[in-house]
């Protein structure tokens, strides 16, 4: 017995609201598809089938939503017309502005669903084949009546800066709902306004891309990696519209950084190499150094010592250049010298150079302002304790882990909890060996994890 298709009432109502005939809509869908290099033969019968419940194939659903959006003069999502994509597929949608808005709304309305989304290594390759020009053409066709300028953009930047600073002191769980609500309700809708110049338009996309990055980073800090990956993908698309060289390369670096943190190095070397190809010659020395150090980590994770060493040297050479100011999209990671030291330590950890790791972690600690970067200090002390333990320096390891626990209080961060969880097996060994302070430290760790 065959199952009867359910009519798509949402699509029928959306078409009726536009006043279009099915033939007129079919023509509009063909036009949108042609702008994206795809020739369709969509006709009024195809539209009727969709209204009857058939699902458009391939990217046709995106073209359909775009055609209706242009007619309505506002973004209409695939979800609104009953054609929501499968989330696990992590596709690049035709409109990253709508995607940013929908992600923010999902955080507010379907938090449990979004926080449970899966991280996929397949998504790491998506930026390598992304057709930015096709999406850009689609975005530029729209004309909205509202106007926006530098005043609105500066407010977005100020809010992002405030919550970035709070994030470093209090963890990803602090202010996440506020950030995602602002992204959905104010920042993303700003991007469909009319701007006084192309430069101002690019600045608007850059500001919202940085806000999307912050939302992704906060989810990453909370261990919600699928949600973080979705924000990074949208942030990458927005960054391409703002600056397809440096800013887009930085978002590719963010995706690689997340994968490396999760011990998932697949595609990371290619992803960072793509970021470097885009960025070198278009960014300052500090930003380039941060890309090279992620490249080094990717090679180290792949156990390519020679390539990792070359990338470490490239990072050192780029950091020595100080001829240009650092853009806000990369400055958000904190002092470049401290970040380079931290990631050099992680590179050396993968290469089993524990003495070198210790030196770099200690160098990082003096380069980060403790008041501004409490979480960074906590995680660095935890990592320092790990490399001291690997060198059989038990007393020093206990002292470093104690410092980490001192800094953990008041920080809402899954990464800090995991760092403390990871030390407990070694502490159990230290307790059996009666290492001074191990029993008390284990008690504190257990209480911190309650």
PLY file of the C-alpha trace (Angstrom):
ply
format ascii 1.0
element vertex 450
property float x
property float y
property float z
element edge 449
property int vertex1
property int vertex2
end_header
0.00 0.00 0.00
1.52 3.34 -0.99
1.57 6.32 1.38
-0.29 9.34 0.12
1.76 12.56 0.01
0.67 15.35 2.32
0.02 18.69 0.56
2.54 21.41 1.36
0.20 24.00 2.83
3.08 26.31 3.81
4.27 26.57 0.22
0.72 27.05 -1.11
0.12 29.91 1.34
3.48 31.55 0.58
2.73 31.52 -3.16
-0.76 32.91 -2.59
0.68 35.75 -0.49
2.90 36.84 -3.40
0.00 37.04 -5.85
2.03 35.01 -8.37
0.63 32.36 -10.68
2.42 29.00 -10.75
3.78 29.90 -14.19
5.21 33.20 -12.91
6.86 31.43 -9.98
8.32 28.76 -12.27
9.83 31.51 -14.43
11.35 33.18 -11.35
12.86 29.88 -10.15
14.45 29.31 -13.58
15.92 32.82 -13.45
17.46 32.30 -10.01
18.89 28.95 -11.09
20.42 30.55 -14.21
22.17 33.14 -12.02
23.80 30.22 -10.25
24.91 28.46 -13.42
22.15 25.85 -13.51
19.64 25.54 -16.37
16.25 24.26 -15.24
13.07 23.40 -17.12
10.80 24.15 -14.18
7.20 24.81 -15.25
3.83 25.36 -13.61
3.28 21.60 -13.37
6.44 21.24 -11.28
5.19 23.96 -8.94
1.85 22.19 -8.64
3.65 18.95 -7.74
5.59 20.77 -5.00
2.37 22.19 -3.58
0.93 18.67 -3.64
3.85 17.49 -1.46
6.66 16.54 -3.83
10.10 17.76 -2.72
12.21 19.74 -5.22
15.45 17.99 -6.12
19.00 19.23 -5.60
19.27 22.97 -4.96
15.86 23.77 -6.47
14.32 24.24 -3.03
16.88 26.98 -2.34
16.08 28.65 -5.67
12.38 28.46 -4.84
12.90 30.13 -1.45
15.05 32.81 -3.06
12.48 33.57 -5.76
9.73 33.95 -3.16
12.01 36.11 -0.99
12.60 38.55 -3.83
8.90 38.79 -4.58
7.98 39.28 -0.90
10.77 41.78 -0.23
11.93 39.85 2.84
13.87 36.64 3.50
11.73 33.50 3.21
13.45 30.38 4.48
13.06 26.84 3.23
11.56 26.00 6.61
8.84 28.60 6.10
7.76 26.86 2.90
7.96 23.36 4.36
11.28 22.43 2.77
13.76 22.60 5.64
17.04 20.87 4.69
18.26 17.90 6.73
20.54 19.40 9.40
23.01 16.51 9.35
23.86 17.28 5.74
25.39 20.65 6.73
24.82 22.19 3.28
25.88 25.68 2.36
22.59 27.47 1.97
21.99 30.00 -0.76
21.51 32.80 1.75
23.94 32.98 4.72
22.00 35.95 6.06
18.93 33.77 6.50
21.13 30.96 7.86
22.59 33.26 10.53
19.12 34.36 11.54
17.79 30.81 11.64
20.71 29.53 13.70
20.15 32.26 16.25
16.44 31.49 16.40
17.17 27.77 16.76
19.44 28.55 19.71
16.57 30.35 21.39
13.67 28.13 20.40
15.23 24.69 19.90
18.30 24.87 22.14
18.33 21.16 22.94
18.11 20.22 19.25
20.91 22.55 18.17
23.20 21.70 21.08
22.87 18.02 20.16
23.85 18.59 16.52
26.75 16.46 15.35
30.19 17.66 14.30
31.17 16.08 10.97
34.56 15.85 9.32
32.83 15.98 5.92
31.93 19.61 6.56
35.62 20.52 6.85
36.01 20.19 3.09
33.03 22.42 2.22
34.95 25.74 2.16
37.44 24.26 -0.31
34.74 24.00 -2.98
32.47 26.87 -1.98
31.13 29.00 -4.86
31.20 32.40 -3.22
30.46 34.29 -6.43
27.14 32.53 -6.97
25.96 33.32 -3.44
27.21 36.91 -3.73
25.24 37.46 -6.93
22.11 36.25 -5.21
22.62 38.49 -2.19
23.20 41.58 -4.32
19.98 41.19 -6.30
17.91 42.02 -3.24
16.92 45.59 -2.58
15.44 46.57 0.77
13.96 49.94 1.70
15.74 50.22 5.07
19.05 52.09 5.22
22.03 51.36 7.49
25.50 52.77 7.93
28.55 52.90 10.16
26.55 53.78 13.29
24.67 50.48 13.21
27.80 48.53 12.29
29.78 50.04 15.15
27.10 48.95 17.62
27.42 45.35 16.37
31.18 45.55 16.84
30.86 47.04 20.32
28.45 44.33 21.46
30.71 41.63 20.02
33.72 43.10 21.82
31.89 43.26 25.16
30.73 39.65 25.00
34.11 38.44 23.70
35.79 39.99 26.73
33.21 38.46 29.08
33.64 35.10 27.37
37.36 35.05 28.18
36.71 35.69 31.88
33.49 33.75 32.47
33.39 31.06 29.76
31.20 30.22 26.78
28.08 29.69 28.85
27.97 33.35 29.88
25.75 35.43 27.59
25.24 32.83 24.86
21.48 33.40 24.68
21.96 37.16 24.43
24.56 36.82 21.67
22.44 34.48 19.55
19.28 36.55 20.06
21.10 39.68 18.92
22.51 37.83 15.91
19.07 36.59 14.87
16.95 39.64 15.60
19.25 42.59 14.88
22.64 41.82 13.33
21.67 39.39 10.54
18.62 41.46 9.40
20.96 44.47 9.14
22.67 42.83 6.16
19.67 43.22 3.84
19.62 47.00 4.28
20.84 49.56 1.75
24.36 50.83 2.50
25.91 54.13 1.39
28.90 52.42 -0.25
30.42 49.05 -1.07
33.02 49.55 1.66
30.34 50.07 4.31
28.49 46.99 3.06
31.64 44.91 3.44
32.16 46.26 6.94
28.62 45.21 7.85
29.20 41.64 6.67
32.55 41.57 8.49
30.94 42.69 11.77
28.18 40.06 11.61
30.71 37.38 10.59
32.67 38.17 13.77
29.50 37.88 15.83
28.72 34.49 14.23
32.28 33.40 15.02
31.75 34.39 18.66
28.54 32.34 18.84
30.40 29.37 17.36
33.32 29.81 19.75
30.96 29.91 22.74
29.32 26.65 21.64
32.80 25.14 21.16
33.75 26.14 24.69
30.58 24.45 25.96
31.39 21.23 24.07
28.49 21.68 21.63
30.62 21.04 18.59
27.93 20.49 15.96
26.33 23.82 16.78
29.76 25.50 16.75
30.52 24.04 13.32
27.28 25.40 11.90
28.07 28.91 13.14
31.60 28.68 11.74
30.27 27.66 8.34
27.85 30.59 8.27
30.58 32.90 9.56
32.79 31.73 6.70
30.11 32.54 4.12
29.57 36.01 5.60
33.32 36.59 5.75
33.62 35.74 2.05
31.20 38.57 1.33
33.24 40.95 3.50
36.77 39.91 2.56
37.34 36.71 0.54
41.06 36.85 1.38
42.04 37.48 4.98
38.70 37.20 6.80
37.54 34.14 4.87
40.93 32.53 5.45
40.60 33.21 9.16
37.25 31.41 9.30
38.79 28.42 7.53
41.44 28.48 10.25
38.68 28.49 12.90
37.15 25.34 11.44
40.55 23.62 11.35
41.29 24.73 14.90
38.05 23.16 16.12
38.79 19.87 14.36
42.32 19.75 15.79
40.97 20.35 19.28
38.68 17.35 18.76
41.56 15.17 17.49
39.95 15.03 14.05
42.76 16.06 11.67
41.08 14.89 8.46
41.01 17.70 5.86
42.79 20.08 8.28
46.04 20.35 6.30
44.13 21.10 3.08
41.84 23.53 4.91
44.69 25.58 6.40
46.64 25.48 3.14
43.56 26.92 1.46
43.41 29.62 4.13
47.06 30.51 3.54
46.59 30.69 -0.23
43.76 33.16 0.28
45.43 35.22 2.98
49.18 35.54 2.39
49.85 38.95 0.89
46.52 40.28 2.14
47.00 40.19 5.95
49.41 41.54 8.54
52.27 39.53 10.02
50.45 38.57 13.24
47.43 37.19 11.42
49.65 35.31 8.97
51.63 33.87 11.88
48.42 32.60 13.48
47.54 30.82 10.22
51.02 29.27 9.98
50.88 28.01 13.56
47.57 26.26 12.85
49.23 24.79 9.77
52.00 23.48 12.03
49.45 21.89 14.35
47.70 20.22 11.41
50.97 18.71 10.17
51.93 17.60 13.68
48.55 15.90 14.10
49.26 14.09 10.82
52.71 13.10 12.22
54.59 15.02 9.53
57.47 16.40 11.62
59.34 18.03 8.75
56.31 19.96 7.48
55.37 20.93 11.04
58.87 22.33 11.64
58.68 24.36 8.42
55.33 25.81 9.44
56.67 26.70 12.91
59.53 28.61 11.27
57.09 30.35 8.92
55.02 31.44 11.93
58.11 32.82 13.66
59.15 34.76 10.55
55.66 36.19 9.99
55.40 37.25 13.64
58.61 39.24 13.25
56.82 41.48 10.73
55.08 44.38 12.41
54.26 46.67 9.53
50.46 46.68 9.62
47.70 46.80 12.26
45.98 43.53 13.11
42.32 43.29 12.04
39.63 42.74 14.64
38.68 39.32 13.27
42.06 37.85 14.27
42.81 40.15 17.21
39.85 38.54 19.01
42.09 35.52 19.73
44.17 37.65 22.09
47.85 38.65 22.02
49.36 36.97 18.97
52.62 36.20 20.79
50.74 34.34 23.52
48.59 32.43 21.04
51.65 31.45 19.00
53.37 30.15 22.13
50.27 28.18 23.20
49.83 26.55 19.81
53.54 25.89 19.45
53.24 24.00 22.73
50.34 21.95 21.36
52.31 21.24 18.18
55.28 20.02 20.22
52.95 17.89 22.35
51.83 16.01 19.23
55.51 15.59 18.34
56.24 14.23 21.85
58.68 17.06 22.69
57.60 17.53 26.29
60.49 19.74 27.34
59.79 22.06 24.43
56.11 22.01 25.32
56.90 23.09 28.87
59.00 26.03 27.68
56.26 27.24 25.35
53.50 26.96 27.95
55.57 28.97 30.42
56.23 31.56 27.71
52.50 31.75 26.98
51.62 32.38 30.62
53.70 35.57 30.77
52.17 36.88 27.53
48.52 36.64 28.61
46.96 39.18 30.95
45.54 37.10 33.82
42.67 39.51 34.50
41.51 39.58 30.89
42.21 35.94 30.00
41.34 33.90 33.07
40.15 30.85 31.10
43.30 30.82 28.95
45.48 30.80 32.06
43.44 27.98 33.57
43.74 25.81 30.44
47.44 26.62 30.07
48.19 25.61 33.66
46.28 22.37 33.08
48.31 21.65 29.92
51.53 22.63 31.68
50.76 20.11 34.42
50.20 17.43 31.79
53.60 17.97 30.16
55.31 18.12 33.57
53.71 14.79 34.45
54.98 13.36 31.14
58.49 14.35 32.25
58.04 12.64 35.66
57.98 16.01 37.47
55.17 14.99 39.81
55.52 17.75 42.41
55.56 20.47 39.75
52.61 18.89 37.96
50.53 18.95 41.14
51.42 22.61 41.67
50.43 23.54 38.09
47.14 21.67 38.31
46.44 23.41 41.62
46.83 26.75 39.86
44.37 25.59 37.21
41.79 24.69 39.84
42.24 28.07 41.51
41.24 29.73 38.23
38.35 27.42 37.36
35.90 28.93 39.85
33.18 30.99 38.17
34.02 29.88 34.60
31.17 28.25 32.66
33.19 26.15 30.24
33.10 22.51 29.22
36.74 22.73 28.14
37.84 23.62 31.66
35.81 20.73 33.08
37.38 18.30 30.63
40.87 19.58 31.47
40.26 18.76 35.14
38.66 15.40 34.30
41.74 14.39 32.30
44.14 14.89 35.23
42.34 12.56 37.63
43.76 9.22 36.34
47.28 10.57 36.82
46.33 11.89 40.26
45.15 8.40 41.19
48.65 7.13 40.40
50.19 9.95 42.41
47.98 9.10 45.39
49.20 5.49 45.34
52.78 6.79 45.18
52.03 9.25 48.02
53.05 12.32 46.05
52.62 15.33 48.38
49.44 17.28 47.71
47.88 14.67 45.41
45.10 13.65 47.82
44.01 17.23 48.46
44.18 18.11 44.76
42.02 15.10 43.86
39.45 16.18 46.45
39.35 19.67 44.97
39.06 18.29 41.44
36.18 16.04 42.44
34.31 18.92 44.07
34.93 21.19 41.09
33.28 18.65 38.79
30.13 18.24 40.88
0 1
1 2
2 3
3 4
4 5
5 6
6 7
7 8
8 9
9 10
10 11
11 12
12 13
13 14
14 15
15 16
16 17
17 18
18 19
19 20
20 21
21 22
22 23
23 24
24 25
25 26
26 27
27 28
28 29
29 30
30 31
31 32
32 33
33 34
34 35
35 36
36 37
37 38
38 39
39 40
40 41
41 42
42 43
43 44
44 45
45 46
46 47
47 48
48 49
49 50
50 51
51 52
52 53
53 54
54 55
55 56
56 57
57 58
58 59
59 60
60 61
61 62
62 63
63 64
64 65
65 66
66 67
67 68
68 69
69 70
70 71
71 72
72 73
73 74
74 75
75 76
76 77
77 78
78 79
79 80
80 81
81 82
82 83
83 84
84 85
85 86
86 87
87 88
88 89
89 90
90 91
91 92
92 93
93 94
94 95
95 96
96 97
97 98
98 99
99 100
100 101
101 102
102 103
103 104
104 105
105 106
106 107
107 108
108 109
109 110
110 111
111 112
112 113
113 114
114 115
115 116
116 117
117 118
118 119
119 120
120 121
121 122
122 123
123 124
124 125
125 126
126 127
127 128
128 129
129 130
130 131
131 132
132 133
133 134
134 135
135 136
136 137
137 138
138 139
139 140
140 141
141 142
142 143
143 144
144 145
145 146
146 147
147 148
148 149
149 150
150 151
151 152
152 153
153 154
154 155
155 156
156 157
157 158
158 159
159 160
160 161
161 162
162 163
163 164
164 165
165 166
166 167
167 168
168 169
169 170
170 171
171 172
172 173
173 174
174 175
175 176
176 177
177 178
178 179
179 180
180 181
181 182
182 183
183 184
184 185
185 186
186 187
187 188
188 189
189 190
190 191
191 192
192 193
193 194
194 195
195 196
196 197
197 198
198 199
199 200
200 201
201 202
202 203
203 204
204 205
205 206
206 207
207 208
208 209
209 210
210 211
211 212
212 213
213 214
214 215
215 216
216 217
217 218
218 219
219 220
220 221
221 222
222 223
223 224
224 225
225 226
226 227
227 228
228 229
229 230
230 231
231 232
232 233
233 234
234 235
235 236
236 237
237 238
238 239
239 240
240 241
241 242
242 243
243 244
244 245
245 246
246 247
247 248
248 249
249 250
250 251
251 252
252 253
253 254
254 255
255 256
256 257
257 258
258 259
259 260
260 261
261 262
262 263
263 264
264 265
265 266
266 267
267 268
268 269
269 270
270 271
271 272
272 273
273 274
274 275
275 276
276 277
277 278
278 279
279 280
280 281
281 282
282 283
283 284
284 285
285 286
286 287
287 288
288 289
289 290
290 291
291 292
292 293
293 294
294 295
295 296
296 297
297 298
298 299
299 300
300 301
301 302
302 303
303 304
304 305
305 306
306 307
307 308
308 309
309 310
310 311
311 312
312 313
313 314
314 315
315 316
316 317
317 318
318 319
319 320
320 321
321 322
322 323
323 324
324 325
325 326
326 327
327 328
328 329
329 330
330 331
331 332
332 333
333 334
334 335
335 336
336 337
337 338
338 339
339 340
340 341
341 342
342 343
343 344
344 345
345 346
346 347
347 348
348 349
349 350
350 351
351 352
352 353
353 354
354 355
355 356
356 357
357 358
358 359
359 360
360 361
361 362
362 363
363 364
364 365
365 366
366 367
367 368
368 369
369 370
370 371
371 372
372 373
373 374
374 375
375 376
376 377
377 378
378 379
379 380
380 381
381 382
382 383
383 384
384 385
385 386
386 387
387 388
388 389
389 390
390 391
391 392
392 393
393 394
394 395
395 396
396 397
397 398
398 399
399 400
400 401
401 402
402 403
403 404
404 405
405 406
406 407
407 408
408 409
409 410
410 411
411 412
412 413
413 414
414 415
415 416
416 417
417 418
418 419
419 420
420 421
421 422
422 423
423 424
424 425
425 426
426 427
427 428
428 429
429 430
430 431
431 432
432 433
433 434
434 435
435 436
436 437
437 438
438 439
439 440
440 441
441 442
442 443
443 444
444 445
445 446
446 447
447 448
448 449
